[in-house]
Amino acid sequence: MLKRHINLFIKLFLIILLSLLVWFILSCGEAEPVGTEELVNTEMVLVEPSLLPTPTPKPTPKPTPKPQSQDEVEPQINEEDPTAKIKQWEEEHYYATKVWEYLMQKGFSQAAACGIIGNMMIETSGGSLDLKPNIYSPSGKYYGLCQWSKTYYPEAHGLSFKQQLDYLLESITWEINTFGKRYKRGFKYEDFLVMSDPAEAALAFAKSYERCRPVSYEMRQEAALKAYEYFDLEYVY
């Protein structure tokens, strides 16, 4: 009888224990989870920056260039176009350029042409390329690009610039063929035409055509080299 009561008590205890266990499980299932909102917010913060939209940068305004005045703009010369270069020379030294063009057209070498121009620079403009074709000497006895003597070359006095060039061409053959020996024995006009050294050409012209004082020889040679450096264009007409 006692044994039966003990078994009944054990069964009752197990039932109560099982009921408590079931109640505990059900209570845990109904409890609201804690920290859900914080997890969502945390996940939003941890989004990779590369997935966010990149803001469009504002364009940087470029500075407006200051317009240059006409004096500040250097003229651009096309080296492949000789006429453009000659035009600039004419604007800078008109008469010297026209003498150079004239002599080159008549078959003078570059050196021979600049040898003549070098002499004209000393005769009319103190060594400058700014030739003065209508200038008289202070005494009035000499005139023009080559300062022709009124005594020996009266026909040259009062000639225009173009007429002086023609007169030079008409007289130079006889002058050099006659007085070329003052420069070198047997020196003729044909030799002068093809000279390749402007300094020597200036000396030959000074001795055989100008027949000036030796004290100015060196100045005439330096002027010829200056002209040769300036007219640096082997242009065939």
PyMOL commands that set and color helices and strands:
alter all, ss='L'
color gray80, all
select helices_A, chain A and resi 2-30+36-45+49-51+82-92+94-105+110-124+154-156+161-182+189-193+198-210+214-230
alter helices_A, ss='H'
color red, helices_A
select strands_A, chain A and resi 142-143+148-149
alter strands_A, ss='S'
color yellow, strands_A
deselect
rebuild
show_as cartoon
